[in-house]
Amino acid sequence: MVRSFTNQIRDVINNSKLSRYAICKLANIDQSHMSRFMSGSGSLSTASLDRLAEVMSITIHAPHTPETGGGIRITPRTRRKKE
């Protein structure tokens, strides 16, 4: 079973080496919004999710194909090698 989108985001945050404080500062997300999101009593805007994805180096895929059932998945970004 695929984990919900919000639970996948929470997992990424919880498994990060960065503190929630640092994540909030880097992604320009108010700590109270992050706290409510993490507790399940609030949500994050798409703009906040975009900034969070950038800070956490993740890509959010929202495929709409019969094979995936339209589910959302989150994957780490691959970093380009410097030449």
N, C-alpha and C positions, 0 to 999 in steps of 0.2 A: 504494500500500500504506500502511496506517495504521501509524504508529509505535507501539511498545508503550507502555503506560501509564507504566512506570518511565522509559523514555527520554524521554517527553514531560515528565515532572516534572524530570528532569535537565536538559533543554533550558531549561525555565523558570528553573531555578536558575542555570545557566551564562550565560544571556542577561540576567540581572538586573543592575541598576546597583548593587545591594547586594552587599556581600561575603558569603561563606559564613558568616563569623563573625557578621555583623550579622543574617543570616537566622536562624541558630541561636539567637541571643539573643532576637530578637523572637518567634520561634515556640516558644521554650522547648524546643529540641531539643538534646540532647547533641552536641557537635562530633564525637565519635568515632562516634556512630550515623550522623550525616550523612556523614562520610567513608567509612564502609563502604557506605552506600547509593550514594553517588556512584561508588564504584569497582566496584559490582556484587556486592560480597561480603556485603551485608546488606540489610535492608529497614526500612521505617518503619511504625510502627503506624498504624491508622486515625485515632487521636487526633492523632498527629503530623502526618499528612497534612491533617487538618482545620485545624490551626493554621497549617501551611505555606500552605494555600490562602488563609487569611485574610490572612496577611502579604504574600503575593505577589499578592493581589487577583485570584485566578483562581477559576473554578467548574469542578468536576469533574463531567462528565456520564457516567452509566453507563446509557445507554438499552438496553432489551431489546426491540428491534423487528427484524422481518425486514429492513427497509431498511438498518439500520446494522450488521447482523450481530452485535449485542450488544457492539460495540466501545465503548471508553471514549474520550472526547475531552475536551480541556481548552480552555477559552476564557477570555479576559480578562473580568473583571467590568466592567459599565458602571457608571459613577458617576453618582449622581443630582446634578442641578444644585441648588445651594442657592438657596432662594427668598428 
